[in-house]
Amino acid sequence: MNGLADDYADTLNVYRLNAAEPDVLALQQQYGVRGHPSFALLSSDGMVMQRFLGPQDEQLLREAVEALLVE
């Protein structure tokens, strides 16, 4: 994930949430993020476009990001 954050630093925002922090629970519920690790790709208006649960291959995430950027 660090590679994606670096590669797309000028294009998108990457947020990392610590599930152990109590104030993160509301965000987890809002975006349907339930496991660890989880990834959610959001539109610029905050709508969940895609969700990934469990460990993911960086290339899969990169392809998902690229697909959303061309929409």
N, CA, C and O atoms as a GROMACS GRO file, in nm:
protein
  284
    1MET      N    1   0.082  -0.120   0.000
    1MET     CA    2   0.000   0.000   0.000
    1MET      C    3   0.086   0.126   0.000
    1MET      O    4   0.048   0.228  -0.057
    2ASN      N    5   0.202   0.119   0.063
    2ASN     CA    6   0.289   0.237   0.066
    2ASN      C    7   0.329   0.279  -0.074
    2ASN      O    8   0.338   0.398  -0.103
    3GLY      N    9   0.355   0.182  -0.162
    3GLY     CA   10   0.391   0.213  -0.299
    3GLY      C   11   0.280   0.287  -0.371
    3GLY      O   12   0.307   0.382  -0.445
    4LEU      N   13   0.157   0.244  -0.351
    4LEU     CA   14   0.043   0.313  -0.413
    4LEU      C   15   0.030   0.455  -0.360
    4LEU      O   16   0.009   0.549  -0.437
    5ALA      N   17   0.044   0.470  -0.231
    5ALA     CA   18   0.033   0.603  -0.172
    5ALA      C   19   0.138   0.697  -0.230
    5ALA      O   20   0.109   0.813  -0.259
    6ASP      N   21   0.258   0.647  -0.249
    6ASP     CA   22   0.365   0.729  -0.306
    6ASP      C   23   0.340   0.759  -0.454
    6ASP      O   24   0.356   0.872  -0.499
    7ASP      N   25   0.301   0.657  -0.529
    7ASP     CA   26   0.283   0.672  -0.673
    7ASP      C   27   0.167   0.765  -0.709
    7ASP      O   28   0.172   0.833  -0.812
    8TYR      N   29   0.065   0.769  -0.626
    8TYR     CA   30  -0.053   0.850  -0.657
    8TYR      C   31  -0.067   0.970  -0.563
    8TYR      O   32  -0.176   1.025  -0.548
    9ALA      N   33   0.042   1.011  -0.502
    9ALA     CA   34   0.038   1.119  -0.403
    9ALA      C   35  -0.022   1.248  -0.458
    9ALA      O   36  -0.086   1.323  -0.384
   10ASP      N   37  -0.003   1.276  -0.587
   10ASP     CA   38  -0.057   1.398  -0.646
   10ASP      C   39  -0.199   1.382  -0.697
   10ASP      O   40  -0.262   1.479  -0.740
   11THR      N   41  -0.251   1.259  -0.694
   11THR     CA   42  -0.380   1.229  -0.754
   11THR      C   43  -0.488   1.193  -0.653
   11THR      O   44  -0.605   1.227  -0.673
   12LEU      N   45  -0.450   1.125  -0.546
   12LEU     CA   46  -0.551   1.081  -0.450
   12LEU      C   47  -0.497   1.085  -0.309
   12LEU      O   48  -0.376   1.098  -0.287
   13ASN      N   49  -0.587   1.074  -0.214
   13ASN     CA   50  -0.551   1.072  -0.072
   13ASN      C   51  -0.558   0.929  -0.021
   13ASN      O   52  -0.652   0.856  -0.052
   14VAL      N   53  -0.459   0.889   0.055
   14VAL     CA   54  -0.456   0.757   0.117
   14VAL      C   55  -0.460   0.778   0.268
   14VAL      O   56  -0.379   0.851   0.324
   15TYR      N   57  -0.556   0.713   0.332
   15TYR     CA   58  -0.570   0.724   0.477
   15TYR      C   59  -0.551   0.585   0.537
   15TYR      O   60  -0.604   0.487   0.486
   16ARG      N   61  -0.478   0.579   0.644
   16ARG     CA   62  -0.460   0.454   0.717
   16ARG      C   63  -0.528   0.471   0.852
   16ARG      O   64  -0.503   0.567   0.925
   17LEU      N   65  -0.614   0.376   0.884
   17LEU     CA   66  -0.687   0.382   1.010
   17LEU      C   67  -0.640   0.270   1.102
   17LEU      O   68  -0.620   0.157   1.057
   18ASN      N   69  -0.623   0.301   1.228
   18ASN     CA   70  -0.587   0.201   1.328
   18ASN      C   71  -0.716   0.153   1.394
   18ASN      O   72  -0.779   0.228   1.468
   19ALA      N   73  -0.755   0.029   1.366
   19ALA     CA   74  -0.881  -0.025   1.417
   19ALA      C   75  -0.886  -0.029   1.569
   19ALA      O   76  -0.994  -0.040   1.626
   20ALA      N   77  -0.773  -0.020   1.635
   20ALA     CA   78  -0.770  -0.024   1.781
   20ALA      C   79  -0.810   0.109   1.844
   20ALA      O   80  -0.835   0.116   1.964
   21GLU      N   81  -0.817   0.214   1.764
   21GLU     CA   82  -0.855   0.345   1.817
   21GLU      C   83  -1.007   0.358   1.819
   21GLU      O   84  -1.072   0.334   1.718
   22PRO      N   85  -1.065   0.394   1.933
   22PRO     CA   86  -1.211   0.399   1.946
   22PRO      C   87  -1.280   0.493   1.847
   22PRO      O   88  -1.390   0.462   1.801
   23ASP      N   89  -1.220   0.604   1.812
   23ASP     CA   90  -1.286   0.699   1.723
   23ASP      C   91  -1.288   0.652   1.578
   23ASP      O   92  -1.351   0.715   1.493
   24VAL      N   93  -1.219   0.543   1.548
   24VAL     CA   94  -1.216   0.489   1.412
   24VAL      C   95  -1.340   0.404   1.384
   24VAL      O   96  -1.375   0.383   1.268
   25LEU      N   97  -1.406   0.354   1.487
   25LEU     CA   98  -1.522   0.267   1.471
   25LEU      C   99  -1.630   0.329   1.383
   25LEU      O  100  -1.686   0.260   1.298
   26ALA      N  101  -1.658   0.455   1.401
   26ALA     CA  102  -1.761   0.522   1.320
   26ALA      C  103  -1.724   0.521   1.172
   26ALA      O  104  -1.810   0.499   1.087
   27LEU      N  105  -1.598   0.544   1.140
   27LEU     CA  106  -1.554   0.541   1.001
   27LEU      C  107  -1.562   0.400   0.944
   27LEU      O  108  -1.600   0.381   0.829
   28GLN      N  109  -1.526   0.300   1.025
   28GLN     CA  110  -1.536   0.162   0.980
   28GLN      C  111  -1.682   0.128   0.944
   28GLN      O  112  -1.708   0.066   0.841
   29GLN      N  113  -1.774   0.169   1.027
   29GLN     CA  114  -1.915   0.142   1.003
   29GLN      C  115  -1.965   0.221   0.882
   29GLN      O  116  -2.039   0.167   0.800
   30GLN      N  117  -1.926   0.345   0.871
   30GLN     CA  118  -1.971   0.430   0.761
   30GLN      C  119  -1.931   0.373   0.626
   30GLN      O  120  -2.009   0.378   0.530
   31TYR      N  121  -1.810   0.320   0.616
   31TYR     CA  122  -1.759   0.272   0.488
   31TYR      C  123  -1.762   0.120   0.475
   31TYR      O  124  -1.712   0.066   0.376
   32GLY      N  125  -1.821   0.050   0.572
   32GLY     CA  126  -1.834  -0.095   0.562
   32GLY      C  127  -1.701  -0.168   0.566
   32GLY      O  128  -1.686  -0.274   0.505
   33VAL      N  129  -1.608  -0.113   0.638
   33VAL     CA  130  -1.476  -0.175   0.652
   33VAL      C  131  -1.481  -0.261   0.776
   33VAL      O  132  -1.492  -0.211   0.888
   34ARG      N  133  -1.472  -0.394   0.756
   34ARG     CA  134  -1.489  -0.484   0.869
   34ARG      C  135  -1.372  -0.574   0.886
   34ARG      O  136  -1.413  -0.658   0.966
   35GLY      N  137  -1.280  -0.597   0.863
   35GLY     CA  138  -1.173  -0.691   0.885
   35GLY      C  139  -1.042  -0.618   0.882
   35GLY      O  140  -1.036  -0.496   0.864
   36HIS      N  141  -0.941  -0.694   0.901
   36HIS     CA  142  -0.809  -0.631   0.902
   36HIS      C  143  -0.716  -0.719   0.821
   36HIS      O  144  -0.699  -0.835   0.858
   37PRO      N  145  -0.656  -0.674   0.719
   37PRO     CA  146  -0.670  -0.539   0.664
   37PRO      C  147  -0.792  -0.527   0.572
   37PRO      O  148  -0.842  -0.627   0.521
   38SER      N  149  -0.836  -0.408   0.554
   38SER     CA  150  -0.945  -0.376   0.461
   38SER      C  151  -0.906  -0.253   0.382
   38SER      O  152  -0.829  -0.168   0.428
   39PHE      N  153  -0.959  -0.245   0.262
   39PHE     CA  154  -0.932  -0.131   0.175
   39PHE      C  155  -1.064  -0.084   0.116
   39PHE      O  156  -1.146  -0.167   0.075
   40ALA      N  157  -1.085   0.045   0.111
   40ALA     CA  158  -1.204   0.101   0.048
   40ALA      C  159  -1.158   0.211  -0.047
   40ALA      O  160  -1.080   0.298  -0.010
   41LEU      N  161  -1.207   0.205  -0.170
   41LEU     CA  162  -1.178   0.309  -0.268
   41LEU      C  163  -1.301   0.398  -0.275
   41LEU      O  164  -1.411   0.350  -0.304
   42LEU      N  165  -1.283   0.526  -0.248
   42LEU     CA  166  -1.393   0.621  -0.243
   42LEU      C  167  -1.386   0.718  -0.359
   42LEU      O  168  -1.278   0.750  -0.409
   43SER      N  169  -1.502   0.764  -0.402
   43SER     CA  170  -1.507   0.869  -0.503
   43SER      C  171  -1.473   1.002  -0.436
   43SER      O  172  -1.458   1.009  -0.314
   44SER      N  173  -1.460   1.105  -0.516
   44SER     CA  174  -1.425   1.236  -0.460
   44SER      C  175  -1.533   1.290  -0.367
   44SER      O  176  -1.506   1.376  -0.284
   45ASP      N  177  -1.656   1.239  -0.381
   45ASP     CA  178  -1.763   1.284  -0.291
   45ASP      C  179  -1.786   1.188  -0.174
   45ASP      O  180  -1.885   1.201  -0.103
   46GLY      N  181  -1.695   1.092  -0.154
   46GLY     CA  182  -1.700   1.004  -0.038
   46GLY      C  183  -1.781   0.878  -0.055
   46GLY      O  184  -1.800   0.804   0.043
   47MET      N  185  -1.828   0.849  -0.174
   47MET     CA  186  -1.906   0.727  -0.198
   47MET      C  187  -1.812   0.608  -0.216
   47MET      O  188  -1.711   0.618  -0.286
   48VAL      N  189  -1.845   0.495  -0.152
   48VAL     CA  190  -1.762   0.376  -0.166
   48VAL      C  191  -1.779   0.319  -0.306
   48VAL      O  192  -1.890   0.283  -0.346
   49MET      N  193  -1.670   0.311  -0.379
   49MET     CA  194  -1.673   0.258  -0.516
   49MET      C  195  -1.634   0.110  -0.518
   49MET      O  196  -1.687   0.033  -0.598
   50GLN      N  197  -1.541   0.072  -0.431
   50GLN     CA  198  -1.497  -0.067  -0.422
   50GLN      C  199  -1.446  -0.094  -0.283
   50GLN      O  200  -1.390  -0.006  -0.217
   51ARG      N  201  -1.464  -0.219  -0.237
   51ARG     CA  202  -1.416  -0.262  -0.107
   51ARG      C  203  -1.335  -0.390  -0.124
   51ARG      O  204  -1.370  -0.476  -0.205
   52PHE      N  205  -1.228  -0.402  -0.050
   52PHE     CA  206  -1.145  -0.522  -0.051
   52PHE      C  207  -1.123  -0.564   0.094
   52PHE      O  208  -1.083  -0.482   0.177
   53LEU      N  209  -1.149  -0.689   0.125
   53LEU     CA  210  -1.129  -0.740   0.261
   53LEU      C  211  -1.015  -0.841   0.261
   53LEU      O  212  -1.004  -0.924   0.171
   54GLY      N  213  -0.931  -0.831   0.360
   54GLY     CA  214  -0.819  -0.922   0.371
   54GLY      C  215  -0.698  -0.872   0.293
   54GLY      O  216  -0.706  -0.771   0.223
   55PRO      N  217  -0.587  -0.943   0.305
   55PRO     CA  218  -0.465  -0.903   0.234
   55PRO      C  219  -0.489  -0.900   0.082
   55PRO      O  220  -0.555  -0.989   0.028
   56GLN      N  221  -0.437  -0.800   0.016
   56GLN     CA  222  -0.456  -0.784  -0.128
   56GLN      C  223  -0.322  -0.765  -0.196
   56GLN      O  224  -0.228  -0.710  -0.140
   57ASP      N  225  -0.315  -0.813  -0.317
   57ASP     CA  226  -0.198  -0.793  -0.401
   57ASP      C  227  -0.194  -0.646  -0.444
   57ASP      O  228  -0.296  -0.591  -0.487
   58GLU      N  229  -0.079  -0.585  -0.434
   58GLU     CA  230  -0.069  -0.443  -0.470
   58GLU      C  231  -0.110  -0.418  -0.615
   58GLU      O  232  -0.169  -0.314  -0.645
   59GLN      N  233  -0.079  -0.510  -0.704
   59GLN     CA  234  -0.115  -0.491  -0.845
   59GLN      C  235  -0.267  -0.488  -0.863
   59GLN      O  236  -0.317  -0.410  -0.944
   60LEU      N  237  -0.339  -0.571  -0.790
   60LEU     CA  238  -0.485  -0.570  -0.796
   60LEU      C  239  -0.540  -0.435  -0.752
   60LEU      O  240  -0.629  -0.379  -0.817
   61LEU      N  241  -0.487  -0.382  -0.643
   61LEU     CA  242  -0.531  -0.252  -0.594
   61LEU      C  243  -0.495  -0.142  -0.694
   61LEU      O  244  -0.574  -0.050  -0.718
   62ARG      N  245  -0.377  -0.151  -0.752
   62ARG     CA  246  -0.333  -0.052  -0.850
   62ARG      C  247  -0.428  -0.051  -0.971
   62ARG      O  248  -0.466   0.055  -1.019
   63GLU      N  249  -0.466  -0.169  -1.019
   63GLU     CA  250  -0.558  -0.178  -1.133
   63GLU      C  251  -0.695  -0.121  -1.098
   63GLU      O  252  -0.758  -0.056  -1.181
   64ALA      N  253  -0.740  -0.145  -0.976
   64ALA     CA  254  -0.869  -0.090  -0.932
   64ALA      C  255  -0.864   0.062  -0.926
   64ALA      O  256  -0.958   0.130  -0.968
   65VAL      N  257  -0.755   0.116  -0.874
   65VAL     CA  258  -0.738   0.262  -0.868
   65VAL      C  259  -0.736   0.320  -1.009
   65VAL      O  260  -0.805   0.418  -1.037
   66GLU      N  261  -0.658   0.260  -1.097
   66GLU     CA  262  -0.649   0.308  -1.235
   66GLU      C  263  -0.786   0.307  -1.304
   66GLU      O  264  -0.820   0.402  -1.375
   67ALA      N  265  -0.863   0.202  -1.283
   67ALA     CA  266  -0.995   0.192  -1.344
   67ALA      C  267  -1.086   0.305  -1.296
   67ALA      O  268  -1.163   0.360  -1.374
   68LEU      N  269  -1.078   0.338  -1.168
   68LEU     CA  270  -1.162   0.446  -1.115
   68LEU      C  271  -1.115   0.582  -1.163
   68LEU      O  272  -1.196   0.673  -1.180
   69LEU      N  273  -0.986   0.598  -1.184
   69LEU     CA  274  -0.934   0.728  -1.229
   69LEU      C  275  -0.976   0.761  -1.372
   69LEU      O  276  -0.986   0.879  -1.407
   70VAL      N  277  -1.002   0.661  -1.454
   70VAL     CA  278  -1.042   0.688  -1.592
   70VAL      C  279  -1.192   0.710  -1.606
   70VAL      O  280  -1.238   0.752  -1.712
   71GLU      N  281  -1.268   0.683  -1.501
   71GLU     CA  282  -1.414   0.703  -1.507
   71GLU      C  283  -1.449   0.850  -1.508
   71GLU      O  284  -1.566   0.886  -1.512
   0.00000   0.00000   0.00000
